[in-house]
Amino acid sequence: MTELLISNTSRPVGRRQINHEQMPARFPEGTLARIDAVLAEKEKRSDFVREAVERELERREQEKSP
């Protein structure tokens, strides 16, 4: 039987993975409603949380550096 060659590239199929690590988080009651209230139109809650964590990490890392 002959082998069917569809593509000669070794590129992976599907979407590129952008989030390599996951961590479920629990928030005090009302926090998610507060986040939702300040989101821009079509902004995702997960994007907001991810950006807030990144900003806080950068702030703390700068605080620690001599």
C-alpha positions in Angstrom: 0.0 0.0 0.0 1.3 3.5 -0.8 1.7 6.2 1.9 -0.3 9.3 1.4 1.8 12.5 2.0 -0.4 15.5 2.9 2.4 17.9 3.9 6.1 17.9 3.8 6.5 20.2 6.8 7.0 19.0 10.3 4.9 21.8 11.8 2.6 20.8 14.7 -1.1 20.8 13.9 -3.6 22.9 15.9 -3.3 26.1 17.9 -0.1 27.2 19.6 -0.3 26.8 23.4 -0.1 30.1 25.1 -0.8 29.2 28.7 1.6 26.6 29.9 0.7 26.5 33.6 -2.6 26.5 35.3 -3.6 27.3 38.9 -7.2 27.4 40.2 -7.7 30.3 42.5 -10.5 31.1 45.0 -11.5 34.6 45.7 -13.5 36.2 48.5 -17.2 36.6 47.8 -17.9 39.6 45.6 -14.4 39.8 44.1 -15.4 38.4 40.7 -18.4 40.7 40.5 -16.0 43.7 41.2 -13.7 42.5 38.5 -16.6 42.1 36.0 -17.8 45.6 36.9 -14.4 47.1 35.7 -13.7 45.0 32.6 -13.6 46.9 29.3 -16.0 45.8 26.6 -15.0 42.3 25.3 -12.2 42.0 27.9 -11.9 38.6 29.5 -11.8 38.1 33.2 -8.8 35.7 32.9 -6.8 38.3 30.9 -7.5 40.9 33.7 -6.3 38.5 36.4 -3.3 37.4 34.4 -2.2 41.0 33.8 -2.8 42.0 37.4 -0.6 39.1 38.6 2.2 40.0 36.1 2.1 43.7 37.3 2.3 42.7 41.0 5.2 40.3 40.3 7.1 43.0 38.5 6.5 45.4 41.3 7.7 43.0 44.0 10.7 41.9 41.9 11.8 45.5 41.5 11.2 46.1 45.3 13.6 43.1 46.0 16.4 44.2 43.7 19.2 46.2 45.2 
